[in-house]
Amino acid sequence: MSDGTEIRPVGIDDLLERVRAGYRRIEAQEAHAAAGRGEALLVDIRYAALRERDGVIPGALVIERNELEWRLDPRGSHRVPEATGHHLRVVVICNEGYASSLAAASLHQLGLHRATDLVGGFQAWRTQGLPVEPVTG
């Protein structure tokens, strides 16, 4: 920085701990119940090869990570119809619950303060025997 203050790099483990401290993460059973009651939007950010290999969560909206902010910004011109407002409770799901934490933190920066992510990701969902269906088409 120009004022002589040094910016210290942070490791990914520290970064994950820092961003996760900013919201309450959600377990698979709670996410399933909230989605079933219409109280949460499940968003699968896994890339296509993982979805094809492992399947998808019925009813989850698939938005790959590189498009997430554009699709969920309620003010954005490229938003999905489900992006109805900043009050939306979004549960971001990646494969194992790491990338989703960073994605949820990014959604918080857009004003989606109820955004969270799934502890253990899709793999935790599947391990707990929650609904999964093969990719079709």
Secondary structure, DSSP 8 states (H G I E B T S, - for coil): -TTS-------HHHHHHHHHTTS--B-HHHHHHHHHTT--EEEE---HHHHHHH-B-TT-EE--GGGHHHHH-TT-TT--TT---TT--EEEE-SSSSHHHHHHHHHHHTT-TT-EEBTTHHHHHHHTT---B----
